[in-house]
Amino acid sequence: MACKSYFDNSCADCGMTYAEHKSVFKQGLHKEHVIYEGRNELENCVPACKGCNSKKWMYPFNDWYNSDKE
């Protein structure tokens, strides 16, 4: 998948690798849309780990992608 390759098979938000994610969560990274209702193209897709994917709904778009989330 192009979006996962673009991010070196790691979570675009925290950097958790595919291998780490598979070990911890027993599943691959999720492919998420940056703009929820946006198109299914590379520019709008990012890989996300289960942890980041579960938390990002709590933040406005710019706050999530422009902060350290800690």
N, C-alpha and C positions, 0 to 999 in steps of 0.2 A: 504494500500500500504506500503510495507516494507521500502522504502526509507523515507517516511514521518514519519513513526513510529520511525525509527532510529534517526531522528532529532527532536523527541518529537513534531511532527506536527507543526513545526516552520520553517521559512525560514532559510536555512543553512548559508546564508550570513549575514543577519541583525538580525535574531531572531524573526521577526514578527510572532506572533502565527496565527494559522489557524483562530481562532475566530476573531482576529483583522483584518486579511486580508479579511475575509468574510464581516465584518462590513464596511470596507473602500471601497473595490473594488467589493463587491457583487459577488464574485467568490472564489473558493478554490485556494490553492497554486498550482503552476505549478510544474510538475516533469521535471527536466532538466538534460541533460547529462553533466558531467564534461568534458569529451572529446567528442566534437560534433559528430564525426563520430564513436564513440565508441559503445560498446555493451550495451544492455539494461539490465544490471545487477546492483545489489545493489551497488557494488563498483564504478559504473560510474553514479549513479543517485543521485540527490539532490533535495529537495523541494526548490522552489524559489518564493518569492513574486513578484508581478507585477513590483514594482519599481526596485528591484535588477535585475530581468530578463531583464528589458528594458535597463539598464545601462551597464551590464557586457560585451556586445559586443564591447564597446569602449576600453577595457583594454586587454593587453596580459594576458594569463591564470595565470601566476605566480604573476603578479601585482594585479589582482583582488582578488585571493584567499589568498594573503599574505599581504594585506594592510587594512587600516581602511576605505579606499574609501572616505575620507572627504577632 
